[in-house]
Every structure is written in C-alpha cells, then in structure tokens.
Amino acid sequence: MDQSRQDNLKLAIAAILIACCALSLGDALIKQHSASFVIWQIFVMRSLIALPFLVYIVRIRSCELPIKPTHLAWTLLRSLILVLMWIFYFAALPHIELAIAAAAYYTLPIMIGLLGAVFLGEKVTRAGWLSLFIGFVGTLLILQPQADDFNAYALLPLVSAFFYAVAMILTRSKCQNEKPAVLSLWLNICFVGVGALALLLIKIWDPGENVIAVNPFLFGNWTPMWLDEWKTMAILSIAIVIGSTGAAFAYQNGPPSIIASLDFAYVGLAVVWGFVLFSEVPGLLASSGIVLIVIAGIITSWRKSV
C-alpha cells in the first residue's frame, strides 16, 4: 500500500488540534459545572446523547461493520479501566487548577513507556530514561509535596494517567484489530452503565447532607435539567465525539512522531481555558513543572516512533 498516498498530514494536524481543543473545553466545562452536576449524571447524559452519533458513525463508515467488537471481553475491560480513569480525573477538577490536572495527567506517555517495557518487552533507551527523569522532576514541581499548601487531589490525575496507560497497553495487545469508532461506542456504553449504577447505589445508600457537603461532585443528587443544562450536556457530548474521533483520525493519517507531540496542545489549551473561565494562573514552580512534563512527553513520543 502506498503510505505517502495514504497519509494526509495537514488534515491529521488539524484533527489532533481540534480534538485537543474539544476535549480540553469539555473538561473545563465539567470543572465549571462540577458544583451543579453530580459526576454520574454527566456520565449518563453525555453518553446517552453521544451514543446515537457514534452508532451513526460506525454504520456510515462501513455498512458491514458490526457494532459488537471482535473481542467483547477485552473491549469491556478496556472501557471500564478508561471509565475509572475519567472518574479519578474528574474527581480532581473541583479541587485543583485545570492546568495542574492536565499536566499531571500528561505524565501518561512516561507511564506507557514503563508499562510497555514491563509487559510488552519494549526497550527503554537512554532518551527514555531521560524523559522519565525530566517528567519526574516536573511532577514534583507541580505537586510540591513538601509545601504547606500541598493538595492531595493533585495525585488523582496521576492515578488517572496510570489507568489510561494500562488501557493503552490493552489496546495495543488485545484490542489492536478493533475499529476506533467501535471502541468509542462501547466506552460510552460503559459510561452509561457505570453512571446509572452509581446513581442507584447513592440512592440506596443515601449518604446524607454531611457526606454530600464534603464532595457533592461524587455524592450529590441528580440535577433537574432545563434548557441551559441540556445545552451544557449537548456541548459535552459534541466534545467527546469530536475529541475521540478526531484523535483516532489524526493517528491514522499522520506520523505518530508529529501527532503525539501536537497532542500535548491539550496542556496549553487547559492553561488557556483555566485562565479564561476561572482566572487561574499557575505559579512559577507549577509552570516550570508543566513545561518539563510536556518536554518529557514529547521525548517519549518521539522515541517510540523512530
């Protein structure tokens, strides 16, 4: 097959930048509305709106493409791990700056490199160890574990990044032949299932006002939805559809070395949305850490593509 004819670098670059913009805006809106919605309501309603579009994408792309994945069990496990990833990431957003959460989360290329070495036998080169060291220093600058104002919630995006790395290992080893749109479809099905189950358990448990007051984003009640709430959910659904399909298109149509580097635009866009929506300005140490993590991630992505 003619690879030069197959690639479309300009469209791939545009796709990954649009995907980063959509995902970062969606996450910023979730942070903005974390006091209004419980996380499980966002999971259920966002994905219920997105599912018809994803079904349409799957069917319109190939009329012969089945909605059921080839390896259902591995696809479900991958989807559940990704749902855990988003739970930890979203749980941190009401408590830390969006830019800090994004930078901590984007330690994931480093974690993917480590897990790849352990489980897939991928060799860690000198450049790989350099990126691990730079990323570790950047993480310390962001978390500042000895500082008086250390926020333990900043650890949650790191846990989120670990879950994403595990999901990526599963994607490469067990789900490599699945279509991206089918994987996205089943991910959103899991979002609906997990969100509905969590809402049911909260209803049965009845955590009480004190528990809800400590963390309303996790244990709050369902918010009645009027026009403004439906608009917010519609925007979040559009963001997740554009983000997931745009990223898949980008990696299919451009060299990974270029696309993975541009994927870090999410961190910069998170800084922008944090300033525009919340007037958040990271401090000097945190900003330095963000820069170091981006550099480490670019080194990791470049190393794995050459």
C-alpha positions in Angstrom: 0.0 0.0 0.0 1.2 3.5 -0.9 1.9 5.1 2.5 2.6 8.5 1.1 -0.8 8.5 -0.7 -2.5 7.2 2.5 -1.2 9.9 4.8 -2.8 13.3 4.9 -0.6 15.3 7.3 -2.3 18.6 7.1 -5.7 17.1 7.9 -4.1 15.0 10.6 -2.6 18.0 12.3 -5.9 19.9 12.1 -7.7 16.9 13.5 -5.5 16.5 16.6 -5.6 20.2 17.4 -9.4 20.2 17.0 -9.6 17.1 19.2 -7.4 18.7 21.9 -9.5 21.9 21.8 -12.7 19.9 22.1 -11.5 17.7 24.9 -9.9 20.5 26.9 -13.1 22.6 26.6 -15.2 19.7 27.6 -13.1 19.1 30.7 -13.1 22.8 31.5 -16.9 22.9 31.3 -17.1 19.9 33.6 -14.9 21.7 36.1 -17.1 24.8 35.7 -20.3 22.8 36.4 -18.9 20.5 39.0 -21.0 22.3 41.6 -24.2 21.9 39.6 -24.0 18.3 38.4 -23.0 15.1 40.1 -20.3 13.3 38.0 -22.6 10.3 37.4 -25.2 12.4 35.8 -22.6 13.8 33.4 -21.5 10.3 32.5 -25.1 9.1 31.8 -26.5 12.1 30.0 -23.3 13.0 28.0 -23.0 9.5 26.7 -26.7 9.0 26.0 -26.6 12.0 23.7 -23.3 10.8 22.1 -24.4 7.2 21.5 -26.7 7.8 18.5 -24.0 9.9 16.8 -21.4 7.1 17.4 -23.8 4.4 16.1 -24.3 6.6 13.0 -20.5 7.0 12.6 -20.0 3.2 12.9 -22.7 2.3 10.4 -22.0 5.1 7.9 -18.3 4.3 7.8 -18.9 0.8 6.8 -22.3 -0.8 6.4 -20.7 -4.2 7.1 -19.0 -3.0 10.3 -20.7 -4.8 13.3 -21.4 -2.8 16.4 -20.3 -5.7 18.6 -16.4 -5.8 18.9 -14.5 -8.8 17.9 -13.1 -9.3 21.4 -16.0 -8.2 23.6 -14.4 -9.1 27.0 -11.2 -7.2 26.4 -13.1 -4.3 25.0 -15.3 -4.1 28.1 -12.3 -4.4 30.4 -10.5 -1.6 28.4 -13.7 0.6 28.6 -14.1 0.0 32.4 -10.5 1.0 33.0 -11.0 4.2 31.0 -14.1 5.0 33.0 -12.0 4.6 36.1 -9.5 7.0 34.5 -12.1 9.7 34.0 -13.6 9.2 37.5 -10.2 10.0 39.1 -9.5 12.8 36.7 -12.9 14.5 37.1 -12.9 14.0 40.8 -9.8 16.2 41.0 -11.1 19.1 38.9 -13.3 20.8 41.5 -10.3 21.0 43.8 -7.2 21.9 41.7 -6.4 24.1 38.7 -7.3 22.7 35.3 -3.7 23.3 34.1 -2.2 21.4 37.0 -4.6 18.5 36.5 -3.8 18.4 32.8 -0.1 18.4 33.3 -0.2 15.7 35.9 -2.4 13.6 33.7 0.0 14.0 30.8 2.6 12.0 32.6 0.8 9.2 30.8 3.4 8.8 28.0 6.0 8.2 30.7 3.8 5.6 32.3 3.0 4.0 29.0 6.7 3.7 28.3 7.3 2.0 31.7 4.4 -0.4 31.4 5.4 -1.1 27.8 8.8 -2.1 29.0 7.4 -4.4 31.7 4.5 -6.0 29.9 5.4 -5.7 26.2 9.1 -6.1 26.4 9.8 -2.7 24.9 13.4 -1.5 25.5 13.9 1.8 27.5 16.7 3.7 25.8 18.8 6.5 27.3 16.4 9.0 25.8 13.6 7.1 27.5 15.3 7.3 30.9 16.0 11.0 30.3 12.3 11.6 29.7 11.4 9.6 32.8 13.7 11.8 34.9 12.5 15.1 33.4 8.9 14.0 33.9 9.5 13.0 37.5 11.1 16.4 38.3 8.2 18.2 36.5 5.7 16.2 38.6 7.5 17.1 41.8 7.4 20.8 40.9 3.7 20.6 40.2 2.8 18.6 43.3 5.3 20.3 45.7 4.8 17.5 48.3 6.7 19.4 51.0 4.8 22.7 50.5 2.4 23.8 53.1 -0.3 24.2 50.5 0.1 20.7 49.1 -3.2 19.5 47.6 -3.6 15.7 47.8 -6.2 16.0 45.0 -3.3 16.7 42.6 -2.4 13.0 43.0 -5.7 11.9 41.4 -4.7 12.8 37.8 -1.5 10.7 38.3 -3.7 7.7 39.2 -5.9 8.6 36.1 -2.8 8.6 33.9 -1.9 5.2 35.2 -5.3 3.8 34.3 -5.0 5.3 30.9 -1.6 3.8 30.4 -3.0 0.3 31.3 -5.9 0.8 28.9 -3.4 1.7 26.1 -1.4 -1.4 26.8 -4.6 -3.4 26.5 -5.4 -1.5 23.3 -2.1 -2.4 21.8 -2.0 -6.1 23.0 -5.7 -7.2 23.0 -7.8 -4.7 21.0 -5.5 -3.7 18.2 -7.8 -5.0 15.5 -10.9 -3.2 16.8 -12.2 -0.1 14.9 -11.7 3.1 16.9 -15.4 4.1 16.5 -16.5 0.7 17.9 -14.2 1.2 20.9 -15.5 4.7 21.5 -19.1 3.4 21.2 -18.5 0.7 23.9 -16.7 3.2 26.1 -19.8 5.4 26.1 -22.0 2.4 26.8 -19.9 1.7 29.9 -20.2 5.4 30.9 -23.9 5.0 30.9 -23.8 1.7 32.8 -21.4 2.8 35.4 -23.1 6.2 35.9 -26.5 4.6 36.2 -25.2 2.0 38.7 -23.5 4.7 40.8 -26.7 6.8 40.9 -28.7 3.8 42.0 -26.2 2.9 44.8 -26.2 6.5 46.0 -30.0 6.5 46.1 -30.0 3.2 48.1 -27.2 4.4 50.4 -28.5 7.9 51.0 -25.1 9.4 52.1 -26.6 12.3 54.0 -26.0 16.0 53.9 -22.6 15.9 55.6 -21.1 13.5 53.1 -22.7 15.3 50.2 -21.3 18.7 51.5 -17.7 17.3 51.6 -17.8 16.1 48.0 -21.0 17.0 46.1 -19.5 16.2 42.7 -19.3 12.5 43.7 -22.2 12.1 46.1 -24.7 14.8 45.1 -28.2 14.4 43.8 -29.5 14.4 40.3 -29.9 17.9 39.0 -33.2 18.7 37.2 -32.4 19.6 33.6 -33.8 22.6 31.9 -32.8 24.3 28.7 -29.4 25.5 30.0 -28.5 22.1 31.4 -29.4 20.4 28.2 -27.3 22.8 26.3 -24.3 22.0 28.6 -24.8 18.3 28.1 -25.1 18.7 24.4 -21.8 20.6 24.2 -20.1 17.9 26.4 -21.4 15.2 24.0 -20.2 17.0 21.0 -16.8 17.5 22.7 -16.4 13.8 23.5 -17.5 12.7 19.9 -15.2 15.2 18.2 -12.3 14.5 20.6 -12.4 10.7 20.3 -13.0 10.5 16.6 -10.6 13.4 15.8 -7.8 11.8 17.7 -8.4 8.4 16.0 -8.4 10.1 12.6 -5.2 12.0 13.4 -3.2 9.0 14.4 -4.5 7.1 11.4 -3.5 9.7 8.9 -0.2 11.2 10.2 3.2 10.1 11.6 2.9 9.3 15.3 6.0 11.3 16.0 4.3 14.5 14.8 0.8 13.8 16.1 1.9 12.7 19.6 3.9 15.8 20.0 0.9 18.0 19.0 -1.3 16.0 21.3 0.4 18.0 24.1 -1.5 21.0 22.9 -4.1 19.9 25.5 -1.9 21.1 28.3 -1.5 24.5 26.7 -5.2 24.8 26.0 -6.0 23.7 29.5 -3.9 26.7 30.7 -5.9 29.0 28.4 -9.3 27.6 29.5 -8.3 27.8 33.1 -7.4 31.5 32.7 -10.5 32.4 30.6 -13.1 30.5 32.7 -11.6 30.5 36.2 -8.8 33.2 36.2 -6.3 30.5 37.1 -2.7 31.4 36.7 -0.2 28.6 37.7 2.7 29.7 39.9 6.3 29.7 38.7 7.2 26.3 40.1 4.0 24.7 38.7 4.5 26.4 35.3 8.1 25.1 35.2 6.7 21.6 36.0 4.2 21.8 33.2 6.9 22.7 30.7 9.1 19.8 31.9 6.3 17.3 31.6 5.5 18.4 28.1 9.1 18.1 27.1 9.3 14.7 28.7 6.2 13.6 26.9 7.5 14.8 23.5 10.8 13.0 24.1 8.9 9.8 24.9 6.5 10.1 21.9 9.4 10.8 19.6 11.5 7.9 21.0 8.7 5.4 20.5 8.1 6.5 16.9 11.6 6.3 15.5 
